[in-house]
Amino acid sequence: MIAENFNDEVLRDGFGNLLKKVLQDNADPINNIEQVKLVSGWYKEAKNSPNAIRTLIINSAREKLLGLIISHLEGYLTDSISTKIRIHNDEIIGDIEFNYSWKLYLEYVKKVDFLECGKVKITFGVKVAGKLENARINWKEKTCILNAGRFIALVTISIANVQVELAGIPSVNFPSSKKLCHNQLIVVRDLSLNTKVKKSAV
């Protein structure tokens, strides 16, 4: 049972704003990581404006992390929602608690004449723990629509590892424990999620 239109703009905006603040607050420590400086050098070689490179790296990290987090939430919350619906075939199913931890990674790749000659892989640890409050369902024909009064969670993000791979040189791991935020509160109100749960299945 997979969410059809899970990417609720309200939820995406909430996580987008949180990531923007966290990454901007940590822009200097991130850009000062030696392996990230290597990526900055690649951008310079591509004639990107040196003054814009630091912002470009942070912005690209925010966009990619946002997409990964929403995608992972989709899978995990859909499983929780489906279980609740099977148990409670009524309109009110109460709170849905969740506690998820993921390793998400971003890759920066250098290409020369369309050939890959360098790669930096940054692995982030992301933990999201909280609940959907006052969840309730409505049926529109055979489609289940789940509404929640509030999505509330504590979010922790860290850089767990940085891996560098250069042409002709084995990849090298640089373990890290850089915490970007710890138990950062995120609150999103009035969610409406369309699912592919079929009424005949509950």
Backbone as CSV, one residue per row, in Angstrom:
resi,resn,N_x,N_y,N_z,CA_x,CA_y,CA_z,C_x,C_y,C_z
1,MET,0.843,-1.182,0.000,0.000,0.000,0.000,0.889,1.246,0.000
2,ILE,0.894,1.946,-1.092,1.822,3.068,-1.254,1.049,4.373,-1.329
3,ALA,1.584,5.391,-0.652,0.926,6.698,-0.694,0.959,7.248,-2.108
4,GLU,-0.161,7.765,-2.556,-0.253,8.260,-3.930,0.202,9.701,-4.018
5,ASN,-0.294,10.540,-3.144,0.070,11.955,-3.157,0.549,12.370,-1.778
6,PHE,1.496,11.591,-1.249,1.926,11.824,0.124,2.614,13.168,0.286
7,ASN,3.276,13.665,-0.764,4.106,14.860,-0.633,3.271,16.110,-0.408
8,ASP,2.579,16.120,0.689,1.769,17.252,1.090,2.644,18.495,1.169
9,GLU,2.230,19.567,0.508,3.061,20.770,0.451,3.308,21.350,1.840
10,VAL,2.344,21.196,2.738,2.529,21.716,4.093,3.670,20.988,4.793
11,LEU,3.707,19.666,4.657,4.771,18.877,5.265,6.113,19.185,4.618
12,ARG,6.124,19.289,3.296,7.362,19.604,2.575,7.892,20.973,2.974
13,ASP,7.001,21.937,3.115,7.428,23.282,3.530,8.010,23.260,4.942
14,GLY,7.389,22.474,5.829,7.868,22.398,7.198,9.287,21.856,7.279
15,PHE,9.541,20.743,6.585,10.888,20.170,6.581,11.855,21.039,5.786
16,GLY,11.349,21.681,4.735,12.210,22.572,3.953,12.726,23.729,4.783
17,ASN,11.853,24.323,5.584,12.255,25.441,6.442,13.243,24.982,7.518
18,LEU,12.997,23.783,8.081,13.914,23.273,9.100,15.300,23.030,8.507
19,LEU,15.368,22.377,7.342,16.655,22.091,6.712,17.385,23.368,6.319
20,LYS,16.639,24.362,5.849,17.257,25.629,5.467,17.971,26.253,6.654
21,LYS,17.290,26.281,7.803,17.889,26.872,9.007,19.088,26.058,9.486
22,VAL,18.917,24.725,9.556,19.994,23.874,10.069,21.245,23.981,9.202
23,LEU,21.077,23.920,7.889,22.237,23.959,6.998,22.869,25.345,6.943
24,GLN,22.059,26.381,6.992,22.626,27.729,7.009,23.391,27.982,8.303
25,ASP,22.845,27.506,9.431,23.526,27.670,10.715,24.857,26.926,10.748
26,ASN,24.966,25.861,9.955,26.179,25.042,9.940,26.973,25.198,8.647
27,ALA,26.707,26.261,7.898,27.359,26.440,6.599,28.882,26.462,6.710
28,ASP,29.412,27.208,7.678,30.867,27.305,7.820,31.494,25.958,8.188
29,PRO,30.984,25.252,9.229,31.579,23.944,9.546,31.505,22.957,8.385
30,ILE,30.398,22.963,7.625,30.267,22.032,6.498,31.261,22.381,5.401
31,ASN,31.317,23.658,5.038,32.213,24.063,3.946,33.683,23.947,4.318
32,ASN,33.982,23.886,5.618,35.371,23.771,6.060,35.842,22.327,6.194
33,ILE,34.960,21.361,5.978,35.382,19.965,5.935,36.314,19.796,4.736
34,GLU,37.453,19.177,4.944,38.468,19.100,3.886,37.918,18.484,2.609
35,GLN,37.090,17.452,2.741,36.569,16.785,1.549,35.557,17.670,0.811
36,VAL,34.849,18.527,1.548,33.934,19.471,0.906,34.731,20.557,0.200
37,LYS,35.878,20.921,0.741,36.756,21.874,0.053,37.197,21.320,-1.301
38,LEU,37.367,20.006,-1.368,37.701,19.369,-2.641,36.593,19.603,-3.661
39,VAL,35.328,19.465,-3.203,34.187,19.724,-4.089,34.188,21.187,-4.532
40,SER,34.493,22.092,-3.606,34.566,23.518,-3.955,35.571,23.740,-5.069
41,GLY,36.693,23.025,-4.998,37.704,23.149,-6.053,37.178,22.687,-7.396
42,TRP,36.349,21.646,-7.393,35.763,21.186,-8.655,34.856,22.253,-9.254
43,TYR,34.075,22.899,-8.399,33.200,23.963,-8.896,34.020,25.115,-9.476
44,LYS,35.134,25.425,-8.830,35.992,26.506,-9.345,36.546,26.154,-10.713
45,GLU,36.954,24.890,-10.868,37.473,24.441,-12.166,36.415,24.571,-13.256
46,ALA,35.151,24.417,-12.852,34.051,24.546,-13.816,33.645,26.001,-14.014
47,LYS,34.480,26.901,-13.458,34.304,28.346,-13.627,33.045,28.877,-12.954
48,ASN,32.640,28.217,-11.870,31.572,28.787,-11.055,32.146,29.940,-10.237
49,SER,31.320,30.911,-9.924,31.764,32.053,-9.146,32.211,31.604,-7.759
50,PRO,33.472,31.892,-7.364,33.957,31.466,-6.038,33.065,31.954,-4.905
51,ASN,32.506,33.144,-5.050,31.663,33.690,-3.976,30.340,32.943,-3.831
52,ALA,29.940,32.262,-4.894,28.642,31.574,-4.871,28.771,30.092,-4.529
53,ILE,29.995,29.560,-4.521,30.185,28.123,-4.368,29.687,27.622,-3.022
54,ARG,30.024,28.325,-1.943,29.623,27.871,-0.602,28.102,27.785,-0.485
55,THR,27.400,28.791,-1.024,25.934,28.779,-0.991,25.383,27.677,-1.875
56,LEU,26.028,27.466,-3.022,25.571,26.448,-3.961,25.620,25.065,-3.332
57,ILE,26.685,24.759,-2.606,26.817,23.462,-1.950,25.735,23.283,-0.895
58,ILE,25.515,24.296,-0.070,24.494,24.214,0.982,23.103,24.078,0.382
59,ASN,22.799,24.850,-0.666,21.477,24.785,-1.298,21.228,23.426,-1.936
60,SER,22.244,22.871,-2.599,22.065,21.567,-3.232,21.860,20.482,-2.179
61,ALA,22.558,20.606,-1.041,22.370,19.645,0.051,20.946,19.723,0.593
62,ARG,20.433,20.943,0.742,19.068,21.102,1.272,18.041,20.475,0.338
63,GLU,18.151,20.735,-0.950,17.177,20.209,-1.906,17.198,18.682,-1.951
64,LYS,18.412,18.118,-1.952,18.516,16.665,-2.038,18.055,15.993,-0.754
65,LEU,18.443,16.540,0.392,18.026,15.958,1.669,16.515,16.040,1.847
66,LEU,15.921,17.145,1.436,14.474,17.301,1.560,13.753,16.211,0.774
67,GLY,14.174,15.988,-0.459,13.554,14.948,-1.274,13.703,13.567,-0.662
68,LEU,14.902,13.271,-0.108,15.148,11.960,0.495,14.319,11.759,1.761
69,ILE,14.249,12.792,2.606,13.495,12.672,3.860,12.011,12.453,3.584
70,ILE,11.446,13.250,2.681,10.020,13.097,2.355,9.749,11.719,1.763
71,SER,10.650,11.261,0.905,10.486,9.941,0.284,10.506,8.832,1.336
72,HIS,11.427,8.911,2.292,11.504,7.894,3.336,10.301,7.963,4.266
73,LEU,9.864,9.173,4.613,8.668,9.311,5.438,7.468,8.678,4.759
74,GLU,7.391,8.830,3.450,6.287,8.261,2.690,6.178,6.762,2.938
75,GLY,7.303,6.060,2.821,7.274,4.617,2.987,6.941,4.185,4.404
76,TYR,7.591,4.794,5.379,7.399,4.384,6.763,6.020,4.744,7.285
77,LEU,5.560,5.959,7.010,4.244,6.354,7.505,3.120,5.585,6.813
78,THR,3.320,5.265,5.531,2.300,4.509,4.812,2.080,3.148,5.460
79,ASP,3.173,2.481,5.871,3.041,1.190,6.550,2.263,1.340,7.857
80,SER,2.587,2.390,8.618,1.894,2.617,9.896,0.422,2.910,9.673
81,ILE,0.140,3.758,8.679,-1.238,4.123,8.369,-2.040,2.900,7.928
82,SER,-1.435,2.072,7.074,-2.123,0.888,6.559,-2.487,-0.065,7.676
83,THR,-1.564,-0.266,8.627,-1.827,-1.147,9.765,-2.983,-0.617,10.606
84,LYS,-2.969,0.685,10.865,-4.035,1.296,11.660,-5.389,1.142,10.977
85,ILE,-5.425,1.339,9.673,-6.685,1.265,8.931,-7.238,-0.159,8.956
86,ARG,-6.350,-1.157,8.861,-6.809,-2.550,8.906,-7.421,-2.881,10.259
87,ILE,-6.870,-2.272,11.316,-7.362,-2.556,12.663,-8.611,-1.740,12.987
88,HIS,-8.623,-0.492,12.526,-9.724,0.412,12.871,-10.479,0.796,11.592
89,ASN,-11.504,0.053,11.275,-12.279,0.359,10.075,-13.372,1.365,10.430
90,ASP,-12.937,2.513,10.891,-13.879,3.563,11.242,-13.248,4.907,10.891
91,GLU,-13.882,5.983,11.287,-13.413,7.292,10.855,-12.295,7.844,11.728
92,ILE,-12.234,7.461,13.000,-11.224,8.012,13.907,-10.269,6.899,14.331
93,ILE,-8.974,7.085,14.077,-7.997,6.068,14.450,-6.979,6.602,15.455
94,GLY,-7.164,7.834,15.931,-6.330,8.361,17.004,-4.948,8.801,16.560
95,ASP,-3.974,8.667,17.465,-2.609,9.102,17.178,-1.808,7.978,16.526
96,ILE,-0.889,8.352,15.638,0.027,7.404,15.004,1.443,7.828,15.378
97,GLU,2.107,7.036,16.216,3.463,7.362,16.641,4.482,6.756,15.673
98,PHE,5.646,7.399,15.567,6.701,6.897,14.689,8.060,7.269,15.266
99,ASN,9.051,6.477,14.910,10.429,6.702,15.347,11.344,6.081,14.298
100,TYR,11.854,6.915,13.404,12.616,6.423,12.264,14.042,6.954,12.281
101,SER,14.981,6.114,11.844,16.375,6.531,11.686,16.864,6.068,10.324
102,TRP,17.512,6.952,9.596,18.004,6.617,8.261,19.426,7.120,8.064
103,LYS,20.136,6.472,7.142,21.396,6.978,6.622,21.117,7.458,5.190
104,LEU,21.221,8.752,4.982,20.972,9.338,3.670,22.276,9.927,3.140
105,TYR,22.532,9.762,1.854,23.800,10.267,1.349,23.628,11.148,0.113
106,LEU,24.542,12.083,-0.014,24.622,12.958,-1.176,25.934,12.683,-1.886
107,GLU,25.923,12.766,-3.199,27.146,12.566,-3.978,27.441,13.789,-4.833
108,TYR,28.695,14.170,-4.826,29.189,15.206,-5.731,30.199,14.531,-6.652
109,VAL,29.959,14.626,-7.948,30.774,13.894,-8.917,31.469,14.870,-9.858
110,LYS,32.773,14.645,-10.082,33.540,15.434,-11.040,33.679,14.635,-12.323
111,LYS,33.345,15.262,-13.460,33.487,14.603,-14.752,34.357,15.448,-15.669
112,VAL,35.197,14.781,-16.408,36.024,15.428,-17.437,35.766,14.706,-18.744
113,ASP,35.334,15.452,-19.753,34.971,14.848,-21.042,33.958,13.720,-20.842
114,PHE,32.988,13.980,-19.983,31.880,13.071,-19.697,32.307,11.812,-18.936
115,LEU,33.563,11.737,-18.502,34.038,10.589,-17.747,34.185,10.960,-16.275
116,GLU,33.677,10.082,-15.408,33.764,10.334,-13.969,35.203,10.163,-13.496
117,CYS,35.752,11.175,-12.841,37.133,11.086,-12.366,37.256,11.413,-10.877
118,GLY,36.157,11.681,-10.228,36.203,11.953,-8.799,34.806,11.956,-8.206
119,LYS,34.716,11.536,-6.951,33.411,11.499,-6.281,33.603,11.735,-4.783
120,VAL,32.749,12.591,-4.225,32.695,12.782,-2.780,31.288,12.414,-2.328
121,LYS,31.203,11.482,-1.394,29.921,10.996,-0.886,29.802,11.376,0.586
122,ILE,28.790,12.168,0.921,28.560,12.605,2.295,27.341,11.863,2.840
123,THR,27.543,11.118,3.929,26.447,10.353,4.537,25.916,11.104,5.755
124,PHE,24.625,11.341,5.758,23.956,12.020,6.868,23.165,11.002,7.674
125,GLY,23.200,11.128,8.983,22.310,10.368,9.839,21.103,11.233,10.174
126,VAL,19.910,10.726,9.932,18.679,11.492,10.180,17.753,10.654,11.060
127,LYS,17.292,11.262,12.147,16.321,10.597,13.026,15.105,11.488,13.177
128,VAL,13.925,10.914,12.977,12.660,11.643,13.104,11.762,10.838,14.029
129,ALA,11.400,11.414,15.167,10.557,10.725,16.143,9.406,11.632,16.549
130,GLY,8.187,11.112,16.501,7.038,11.942,16.878,5.733,11.230,16.623
131,LYS,4.713,11.979,16.230,3.412,11.357,15.989,2.518,12.238,15.120
132,LEU,1.567,11.560,14.474,0.447,12.217,13.810,-0.684,12.240,14.823
133,GLU,-1.178,13.415,15.157,-2.208,13.539,16.187,-3.607,13.624,15.571
134,ASN,-4.554,13.031,16.276,-5.969,13.099,15.875,-6.172,12.659,14.429
135,ALA,-5.600,11.517,14.110,-5.737,10.995,12.748,-7.151,10.466,12.525
136,ARG,-7.669,10.701,11.360,-9.000,10.226,11.004,-9.034,9.948,9.506
137,ILE,-9.920,9.056,9.106,-9.963,8.673,7.701,-11.325,8.982,7.099
138,ASN,-11.303,9.240,5.800,-12.512,9.411,5.008,-12.344,8.589,3.739
139,TRP,-13.430,8.046,3.270,-13.384,7.254,2.041,-14.013,8.046,0.899
140,LYS,-13.270,8.167,-0.179,-13.782,8.782,-1.395,-13.769,7.697,-2.455
141,GLU,-14.960,7.111,-2.687,-15.078,5.903,-3.489,-14.193,4.832,-2.860
142,LYS,-13.155,4.336,-3.553,-12.298,3.308,-2.985,-10.980,3.869,-2.472
143,THR,-10.843,5.181,-2.450,-9.605,5.800,-2.000,-9.732,6.246,-0.555
144,CYS,-8.719,5.908,0.238,-8.696,6.304,1.639,-7.928,7.616,1.786
145,ILE,-8.562,8.610,2.376,-7.921,9.895,2.645,-7.723,10.019,4.145
146,LEU,-6.469,10.172,4.557,-6.168,10.311,5.968,-5.869,11.766,6.301
147,ASN,-6.562,12.277,7.299,-6.345,13.641,7.774,-5.766,13.583,9.182
148,ALA,-4.888,14.515,9.489,-4.305,14.584,10.832,-4.301,16.035,11.287
149,GLY,-4.687,16.240,12.535,-4.723,17.597,13.063,-3.341,18.206,13.178
150,ARG,-2.342,17.325,13.494,-0.997,17.867,13.654,0.049,16.773,13.478
151,PHE,1.119,17.109,12.777,2.316,16.285,12.685,3.358,16.963,13.567
152,ILE,3.834,16.262,14.600,4.823,16.841,15.502,5.979,15.858,15.651
153,ALA,7.214,16.367,15.531,8.371,15.475,15.580,9.601,16.207,16.090
154,LEU,10.530,15.423,16.627,11.859,15.906,16.975,12.830,15.339,15.951
155,VAL,13.647,16.212,15.381,14.536,15.823,14.282,15.995,16.015,14.692
156,THR,16.796,14.983,14.482,18.238,15.059,14.728,18.967,14.728,13.424
157,ILE,19.909,15.573,13.039,20.667,15.383,11.798,22.152,15.502,12.094
158,SER,22.936,14.576,11.567,24.384,14.620,11.746,25.081,14.170,10.469
159,ILE,26.342,14.521,10.338,27.173,13.994,9.259,27.896,12.783,9.815
160,ALA,27.601,11.607,9.272,28.145,10.364,9.819,29.443,9.936,9.149
161,ASN,29.594,10.255,7.861,30.769,9.771,7.141,30.956,10.575,5.854
162,VAL,32.198,10.718,5.446,32.515,11.326,4.155,33.454,10.378,3.424
163,GLN,33.117,10.064,2.183,33.920,9.121,1.392,34.421,9.822,0.136
164,VAL,35.695,9.637,-0.157,36.304,10.246,-1.338,36.819,9.150,-2.254
165,GLU,36.490,9.274,-3.528,36.958,8.319,-4.531,37.501,9.096,-5.724
166,LEU,38.775,8.914,-6.016,39.420,9.583,-7.132,39.894,8.546,-8.139
167,ALA,39.979,8.929,-9.415,40.368,8.005,-10.477,41.712,7.366,-10.160
168,GLY,41.737,6.040,-10.172,42.986,5.325,-9.947,43.376,5.178,-8.489
169,ILE,42.566,5.736,-7.572,42.878,5.677,-6.143,41.688,5.041,-5.421
170,PRO,41.926,4.022,-4.591,40.806,3.400,-3.858,40.053,4.430,-3.016
171,SER,38.771,4.199,-2.820,37.961,5.115,-2.017,38.446,5.124,-0.568
172,VAL,38.361,6.287,0.051,38.811,6.460,1.428,37.651,7.006,2.257
173,ASN,37.381,6.383,3.409,36.328,6.834,4.310,36.899,7.738,5.391
174,PHE,36.154,8.793,5.707,36.525,9.705,6.778,35.352,9.765,7.753
175,PRO,35.338,8.861,8.758,34.218,8.863,9.729,34.078,10.221,10.398
176,SER,32.827,10.603,10.647,32.551,11.904,11.254,31.440,11.750,12.287
177,SER,31.396,12.648,13.216,30.291,12.655,14.196,29.800,14.082,14.377
178,LYS,29.810,14.841,13.272,29.388,16.232,13.316,27.870,16.312,13.406
179,LYS,27.355,16.777,14.555,25.913,16.895,14.746,25.465,18.278,14.289
180,LEU,24.518,18.314,13.350,24.025,19.580,12.803,22.842,20.119,13.612
181,CYS,22.019,19.227,14.138,20.941,19.646,15.036,20.535,18.457,15.878
182,HIS,20.000,18.715,17.062,19.594,17.645,17.976,18.201,17.945,18.518
183,ASN,17.291,17.020,18.266,15.906,17.156,18.736,15.304,18.509,18.364
184,GLN,15.486,18.879,17.099,14.889,20.112,16.582,13.391,19.878,16.386
185,LEU,12.574,20.714,16.984,11.121,20.529,16.917,10.574,20.987,15.575
186,ILE,9.707,20.153,15.006,8.975,20.542,13.797,7.504,20.231,14.030
187,VAL,6.658,21.206,13.749,5.212,21.057,13.922,4.529,21.470,12.621
188,VAL,3.723,20.587,12.075,2.972,20.870,10.853,1.512,20.551,11.125
189,ARG,0.618,21.481,10.812,-0.797,21.307,11.119,-1.624,20.993,9.866
190,ASP,-2.716,20.288,10.094,-3.732,20.058,9.059,-3.166,19.360,7.824
191,LEU,-2.730,18.112,8.015,-2.254,17.301,6.899,-3.419,16.541,6.268
192,SER,-3.344,16.330,4.982,-4.315,15.509,4.274,-3.547,14.641,3.294
193,LEU,-3.554,13.317,3.523,-2.756,12.400,2.726,-3.657,11.417,1.983
194,ASN,-3.526,11.354,0.674,-4.276,10.396,-0.130,-3.484,9.095,-0.219
195,THR,-4.132,7.972,0.010,-3.444,6.676,-0.064,-4.137,5.793,-1.091
196,LYS,-3.465,4.673,-1.407,-4.045,3.696,-2.324,-4.651,2.517,-1.562
197,VAL,-4.892,2.694,-0.275,-5.539,1.639,0.497,-6.962,1.443,-0.015
198,LYS,-7.307,0.203,-0.335,-8.634,-0.076,-0.878,-9.617,-0.461,0.226
199,LYS,-10.823,0.031,0.109,-11.815,-0.183,1.150,-12.134,-1.656,1.330
200,SER,-12.084,-2.409,0.273,-12.407,-3.828,0.349,-11.363,-4.614,1.128
201,ALA,-10.166,-3.987,1.340,-9.075,-4.694,2.016,-9.143,-4.557,3.511
202,VAL,-10.057,-3.701,4.050,-10.088,-3.472,5.491,-11.342,-4.073,6.106
